[in-house]
Amino acid sequence: VIHLMNNGSNSMNVVLIGVGRIGLLHLNNLLDPARGLNLKLVAVVDQSLEAINAAKVIANNYSSILPEFSKDWSKFCKHPEVDAAIICTQSFTHYEIARSFLKAGKHVFCEKPLAEKLDEIVELGQLAAEKNLVCQPGFNRRFDEQFKTVKRLMDQENDSKIFTVIINSRDPEPPPLNYPRSAGGLYVDSAIHDFDLIRFLVGKDIDLVSSLGSCLVDEAAKGARDLDVAATILRFSSGTIGIINNCRFSSSGYDQRLEVHLADKTISVANIKENAVSISARDGLHCSKNIWFFEERYMASYVNELKSFANAMATGKSEVDAYDAYCSLLLASVAIKSNEKESTILVGDFVKDLANAAKWKAPI
Ligand SMILES: NC(=O)c1ccc[n+]([C@@H]2O[C@H](COP(=O)([O-])OP(=O)(O)OC[C@H]3O[C@@H](n4cnc5c(N)ncnc54)[C@H](O)[C@@H]3O)[C@@H](O)[C@H]2O)c1
């Protein structure tokens, strides 16, 4: 039996799959009426009893009418009362779960990366297009008010006046030890947000990528031949140069700064602090720390992306889709190759080689 959480008549029924770090965050947003999401949570799935128990504690805080809890996502694919899945399991499971829901005619919101292989994303995108379904990857930074403001300002500029876009994207600490590490993980798991953000801001194709990485902090990453520091340079077809700095560690806390250098101005986004108080004294200037991590820094964007998902299901118009998931994973893959080969890579050549080898048609 499925219990409905809200009484809204035109909202979509969703099942939330995976309630670890990011899943619990989405759970809170789905259940808190103050967030204003027009989505009804009908079921919560996780294979871990511990995760289910944590989700039950949160759900109990909001209402005595609970969603269904289950260990098995597959039983909701064909469920007549489920319209969409919100997938927050570990990345290596995304493709199978997203594919099953799309095949069964359900909309999908899936945390990044939408899948770990480019041909898998192409398949998911085709499935969604054939069946007229929404397939939205969790690129929440597009929905951050700071970056949206920068985007609005950039849209007023002539392309030739946008010289450089610099993103500094550093985590306060590496992910938990049980978080899967893999070769290239830094690019596919973390930098992928920045590839999407820079594409969103500049709005042009990227033709050239050069990246170098190292592993200097995270022992777990070293064991998996992953990196924890990387610097990537991208050239857009318009001539704009993008520079992305990534690190899994930052002693100053979550470091999420952006700078756009234009012909007649420079636009900057600073880090958000725990508070805005500063103290100036004989020993110097003191101010508070950066807010800790993604849960705090991007809180509003996670609500906004699900509002956009609900809107996409209602209107058929997605703000971010499988094609964006494809482009960002493509850039991550080219950056991995550039670092391995210690050379600059033409994106067009990379796509040609890949499509020839795997015999599939690339969307770009
Ligand atoms: N957008 C963002 O800012 C952001 C932030 C963190 C994580 N993520 C993404 O979210 C995903 C999850 O990351 P996390 O840090 O929350 O991981 P996590 O390990 O904390 O949580 C994953 C949960 O999924 C459950 N799970 C895994 N396989 C399952 C299956 N087959 N059936 C049912 N439950 C299953 C696990 O038991 C666990 O509770 C990753 O893909 C990651 O890339 C995105």
The ligand as an SDF file (V2000), in Angstrom:
LIG
                    3D

 44 48  0  0  0  0  0  0  0  0999 V2000
   25.0240   16.8350   -6.3850 N   0  0  0  0  0  0  0  0  0  0  0  0
   25.8480   16.7970   -5.3660 C   0  0  0  0  0  0  0  0  0  0  0  0
   26.2780   17.8230   -4.8630 O   0  0  0  0  0  0  0  0  0  0  0  0
   26.2470   15.4600   -4.7940 C   0  0  0  0  0  0  0  0  0  0  0  0
   26.8290   15.4060   -3.5240 C   0  0  0  0  0  0  0  0  0  0  0  0
   27.1590   14.1450   -3.0170 C   0  0  0  0  0  0  0  0  0  0  0  0
   26.9190   12.9960   -3.7570 C   0  0  0  0  0  0  0  0  0  0  0  0
   26.3690   13.1070   -4.9980 N   0  0  0  0  0  0  0  0  0  0  0  0
   26.1000   11.8980   -5.7980 C   0  0  0  0  0  0  0  0  0  0  0  0
   25.0800   11.1640   -5.1430 O   0  0  0  0  0  0  0  0  0  0  0  0
   25.3280    9.7620   -5.2100 C   0  0  0  0  0  0  0  0  0  0  0  0
   25.3550    9.1870   -3.8100 C   0  0  0  0  0  0  0  0  0  0  0  0
   26.3950    9.7840   -3.0790 O   0  0  0  0  0  0  0  0  0  0  0  0
   26.3650    9.7680   -1.4750 P   0  0  0  0  0  0  0  0  0  0  0  0
   27.5560   10.5240   -1.0300 O   0  0  0  0  0  0  0  0  0  0  0  0
   25.0220   10.1530   -0.9870 O   0  0  0  0  0  0  0  0  0  0  0  0
   26.6150    8.2090   -1.2320 O   0  0  0  0  0  0  0  0  0  0  0  0
   26.2460    7.3260    0.0450 P   0  0  0  0  0  0  0  0  0  0  0  0
   27.1190    6.1480   -0.0250 O   0  0  0  0  0  0  0  0  0  0  0  0
   26.2710    8.1920    1.2760 O   0  0  0  0  0  0  0  0  0  0  0  0
   24.7180    6.8920   -0.1960 O   0  0  0  0  0  0  0  0  0  0  0  0
   24.3150    5.9840   -1.1840 C   0  0  0  0  0  0  0  0  0  0  0  0
   23.1420    5.1660   -0.6250 C   0  0  0  0  0  0  0  0  0  0  0  0
   22.6290    4.3550   -1.6820 O   0  0  0  0  0  0  0  0  0  0  0  0
   22.3110    3.0680   -1.1440 C   0  0  0  0  0  0  0  0  0  0  0  0
   22.3340    2.0910   -2.2410 N   0  0  0  0  0  0  0  0  0  0  0  0
   23.3890    1.7730   -3.0250 C   0  0  0  0  0  0  0  0  0  0  0  0
   23.0430    0.8440   -3.9520 N   0  0  0  0  0  0  0  0  0  0  0  0
   21.7280    0.6050   -3.7650 C   0  0  0  0  0  0  0  0  0  0  0  0
   20.7900   -0.2500   -4.4120 C   0  0  0  0  0  0  0  0  0  0  0  0
   21.1490   -1.0240   -5.4490 N   0  0  0  0  0  0  0  0  0  0  0  0
   19.5270   -0.2770   -3.9400 N   0  0  0  0  0  0  0  0  0  0  0  0
   19.1580    0.4820   -2.8860 C   0  0  0  0  0  0  0  0  0  0  0  0
   20.0110    1.3190   -2.2300 N   0  0  0  0  0  0  0  0  0  0  0  0
   21.2780    1.3790   -2.6730 C   0  0  0  0  0  0  0  0  0  0  0  0
   23.3910    2.8250   -0.1160 C   0  0  0  0  0  0  0  0  0  0  0  0
   22.9790    1.8460    0.8310 O   0  0  0  0  0  0  0  0  0  0  0  0
   23.5560    4.2210    0.5120 C   0  0  0  0  0  0  0  0  0  0  0  0
   22.7070    4.4210    1.6120 O   0  0  0  0  0  0  0  0  0  0  0  0
   26.6310    9.6030   -5.9970 C   0  0  0  0  0  0  0  0  0  0  0  0
   26.3250    9.2900   -7.3080 O   0  0  0  0  0  0  0  0  0  0  0  0
   27.2940   10.9700   -5.9200 C   0  0  0  0  0  0  0  0  0  0  0  0
   28.0430   11.2630   -7.0800 O   0  0  0  0  0  0  0  0  0  0  0  0
   26.0140   14.3050   -5.5110 C   0  0  0  0  0  0  0  0  0  0  0  0
  1  2  1  0
  2  3  2  0
  2  4  1  0
  4  5  1  0
  4 44  2  0
  5  6  2  0
  6  7  1  0
  7  8  2  0
  8  9  1  0
  8 44  1  0
  9 10  1  0
  9 42  1  0
 10 11  1  0
 11 12  1  0
 11 40  1  0
 12 13  1  0
 13 14  1  0
 14 15  2  0
 14 16  1  0
 14 17  1  0
 17 18  1  0
 18 19  2  0
 18 20  1  0
 18 21  1  0
 21 22  1  0
 22 23  1  0
 23 24  1  0
 23 38  1  0
 24 25  1  0
 25 26  1  0
 25 36  1  0
 26 27  1  0
 26 35  1  0
 27 28  2  0
 28 29  1  0
 29 30  1  0
 29 35  2  0
 30 31  1  0
 30 32  2  0
 32 33  1  0
 33 34  2  0
 34 35  1  0
 36 37  1  0
 36 38  1  0
 38 39  1  0
 40 41  1  0
 40 42  1  0
 42 43  1  0
M  CHG  2   8   1  16  -1
M  END
$$$$
